[in-house]
């Protein structure tokens, strides 16, 4: 009997999938499927965190599908009935938007003039965003659920359990906030504003509440049909109950909210979903990334310098560990992805299912045809001092016989990513230095060997010679020899495997580069920094 390797796989999506199977006791839920959910706040455009949450949830869903034939669905739920609290900085017609503060996002005019409302605009951006990554999901709108009546039953349940909800929420609030708190936010029929006002009376039999309007008048309104929405912790709980959500992820900053919403869901007679808490991203200084501060990477910035697959790998790896999300993580993510992709065909089924590319590509990763690393391309761009893809392809086609941009589109994409990254992030930080006496001796020996072995293309032979020179000159540790080559020849403290670089760039070309470095051609004029 053959055992499914997924049953014992240690990859975190499989651990989560098995936890979910245990929740449902390996049986089809009454609603007929297992429901995964991700949330989106459409007061702004989708961002890299949105991608991460949908990508990771999709990975758990795919692992679940490998373990079970039970149907699954993934809802991307937009909280588009929230009131517009402030005018975003990055939109046109900001003065017009200011006139519609506090209205539900789906009742605020679109500042771009393209859609029915600002909420509809941002929802469309979400769908386009998710579709561009081929995510399999179903879009859901809070406005649709509230106004269609599909939330009516759970809203009446909240009203019937009003005191229990308040008992859960009030201890978590500051005194001033607690004095006016209500789980219901009426939508004012006069102004269209989502009101945060205390509830004066509750009429569960009639399904209504009475509140004091901003003009002092008392207003009775139904809690159903879109006349009210719920405060977000109660809203989250009610959604879980109404949709019967089985699985949802959230960031570390929402741990307390998950606990409160879970208690509210239980008070409403429902069961909160299995939750997974992921760590928040950090910037290059180790500070939490903030959308308002802009300290970190946007998804457009990542995709300017690297592939979506490399971003998926970054999201897959250690989601419960804080990671720097900044430009300098990109090269490693790209090369790690290529390494995992190249290993996959040679692995057995048990190893493949632990390989990140299995999860990135929903169990069917493509064949890898990229014989050159991203790091190597970065240094090739530096050695050539070019931003022209054709120049790099001249060296690549000699190194990988018959390789062309047309025959190797993945490699061509990598070339263009490398040139963009080199131009924007490597060039500004290059700092060349002169060699010490012993380093100069080593580089002179390497130059002489390269002249004597013109045309040598075996990377291992070249690497062994570089290694032997360092040993002969008694560099201790030996990595100091390689670091010296990187700093003197490339203006960087780290670089490629030298044998691979020389095989790609050429023995004569590398010898000439060493000549120029030893002559001081790369050094900046006195009083300046960086390359001359």
Secondary structure, DSSP 8 states (H G I E B T S, - for coil): ----GGGT--SHHHHHHHHHHHHTTTS--TTSSEEEEEEE-TTS---HHHHHHHHHHHHHHHHHHHH--S-EEEEEEE-TTSB--S--TTSS-HHHHHTTTTBBGGGS--TTSSSSSHHHHHHHHHHHHHHHTT---EEEEHHHHHHHTTTHHHHHHHHHTHHHHHHHHHTTS-HHHHTT--SEEEB-TTT-BB----EEEEETTTTEEEEE-TTS-EEEEESSTTSEEE-HHHHHHHHHHHHT--EEEEEGGGHHHHHHHHHHHHHTT----EEEEE--EE-TTS-B--TTTT-S--HHHHHHHS-HHHHHHHHHTTTTS-EE-SGGGHHHHHHHHHHHHHHHTTS-HHHHTTSHHHHHTTT--------S-HHHHHHHHHHHT---HHHHHHHHHHHTTT--TTT-HHHHHHHHHHHHHIIIIIGGG-------HHHHHHHHHHHHHHHHTTT---HHHHHHHHHHHHHHTT-SSTHHHHHHHIIIIISSS----HHHHHHHH-HHHHHHHHHHHHTTTTS--TT--S--
